[in-house]
Amino acid sequence: MPKRVRKYESSLIESLKDPKEAAAYLSVHIEDDSEDAEEYFLLALRDVAKAYGFAEVSEQANLGRESLYKSLSGSVDPKLSTLRAILNTVGLKLAVEPKIGHLHDHT
């Protein structure tokens, strides 16, 4: 891996230790409308888990380390309870909010 890429990755992982940065990073990925959006979101969540340490996240979320890897690799569809446990462990929560400008928006 080129030195510049490693430096970027290190910087990204360090910034994701801040819950506000992690929330913004995940929000960008969850709002992606592309065909690969789910995969990209799981990769982003994997980056956040990496920032907090896979061993620590898997232990705190009551997941086996292998289950955590599989859930964030895209090889299996993670359960909602798994995503919530991972997010909770890193100080985040899953939320749904109204979409502004939606066809049924009455504001």
C-alpha positions as CSV (number, residue, x, y, z in Angstrom):
1,M,0.0,0.0,0.0
2,P,1.5,3.4,-1.0
3,K,2.6,5.6,1.9
4,R,0.0,8.3,1.1
5,V,-2.9,5.8,1.3
6,R,-1.6,4.5,4.6
7,K,-1.4,8.1,5.9
8,Y,-4.9,8.8,4.8
9,E,-6.2,5.6,6.3
10,S,-4.5,6.3,9.6
11,S,-5.9,9.8,9.6
12,L,-9.4,8.5,8.8
13,I,-9.3,5.9,11.6
14,E,-8.1,8.4,14.1
15,S,-10.9,10.9,13.2
16,L,-13.5,8.2,13.5
17,K,-12.8,7.8,17.2
18,D,-14.8,11.0,17.6
19,P,-18.5,10.0,17.7
20,K,-19.5,13.1,15.8
21,E,-17.1,12.4,13.0
22,A,-18.2,8.7,12.9
23,A,-21.8,9.7,12.7
24,A,-21.2,12.1,9.9
25,Y,-19.1,9.5,8.0
26,L,-21.8,6.8,8.4
27,S,-24.6,9.3,7.5
28,V,-22.9,10.0,4.2
29,H,-22.7,6.3,3.4
30,I,-26.2,5.4,4.5
31,E,-27.7,8.2,2.4
32,D,-26.0,6.9,-0.7
33,D,-28.5,5.8,-3.4
34,S,-26.1,3.8,-5.5
35,E,-26.5,0.1,-6.2
36,D,-23.6,-0.7,-3.8
37,A,-24.8,1.6,-1.0
38,E,-25.4,-1.3,1.5
39,E,-21.8,-2.6,0.9
40,Y,-20.4,0.9,1.3
41,F,-22.2,1.5,4.5
42,L,-21.0,-1.8,6.0
43,L,-17.4,-0.9,4.9
44,A,-17.8,2.5,6.6
45,L,-19.1,0.8,9.7
46,R,-16.1,-1.5,9.6
47,D,-13.8,1.6,9.5
48,V,-15.6,2.9,12.6
49,A,-15.2,-0.5,14.4
50,K,-11.6,-0.5,13.4
51,A,-11.1,2.9,15.0
52,Y,-12.5,1.5,18.3
53,G,-10.7,-1.8,17.9
54,F,-12.4,-4.9,16.6
55,A,-11.7,-6.9,19.8
56,E,-13.2,-4.3,22.0
57,V,-16.3,-3.7,19.8
58,S,-17.0,-7.5,19.4
59,E,-16.7,-7.9,23.2
60,Q,-18.8,-4.9,24.1
61,A,-21.5,-5.8,21.4
62,N,-21.6,-9.4,22.6
63,L,-20.5,-10.7,19.2
64,G,-17.8,-13.1,18.3
65,R,-15.0,-11.5,16.5
66,E,-15.7,-13.7,13.5
67,S,-19.3,-12.7,13.5
68,L,-18.3,-9.0,13.6
69,Y,-16.0,-9.5,10.6
70,K,-18.7,-11.4,8.7
71,S,-21.4,-8.8,9.5
72,L,-19.2,-5.9,8.3
73,S,-17.7,-7.7,5.3
74,G,-20.9,-7.9,3.2
75,S,-20.7,-11.7,3.1
76,V,-23.8,-11.9,5.2
77,D,-26.7,-9.6,5.8
78,P,-26.4,-8.4,9.4
79,K,-29.4,-8.3,11.6
80,L,-30.8,-5.0,12.8
81,S,-29.9,-6.1,16.3
82,T,-26.3,-6.6,15.3
83,L,-26.0,-3.2,13.7
84,R,-27.6,-1.6,16.8
85,A,-25.2,-3.4,19.1
86,I,-22.2,-2.3,17.0
87,L,-23.4,1.3,16.9
88,N,-24.3,1.4,20.6
89,T,-20.8,0.1,21.4
90,V,-19.1,3.1,19.6
91,G,-21.5,5.6,21.1
92,L,-23.9,6.0,18.2
93,K,-27.6,5.1,17.6
94,L,-29.7,4.3,14.6
95,A,-32.4,6.8,13.9
96,V,-35.0,7.5,11.2
97,E,-36.1,11.0,10.3
98,P,-38.5,12.6,7.8
99,K,-37.2,13.1,4.3
100,I,-37.6,16.8,3.4
101,G,-39.3,17.4,0.1
102,H,-40.8,14.0,-0.1
103,L,-44.0,13.6,-2.1
104,H,-46.1,13.1,1.1
105,D,-44.4,15.9,3.0
106,H,-47.2,18.2,4.2
107,T,-45.1,21.0,5.7
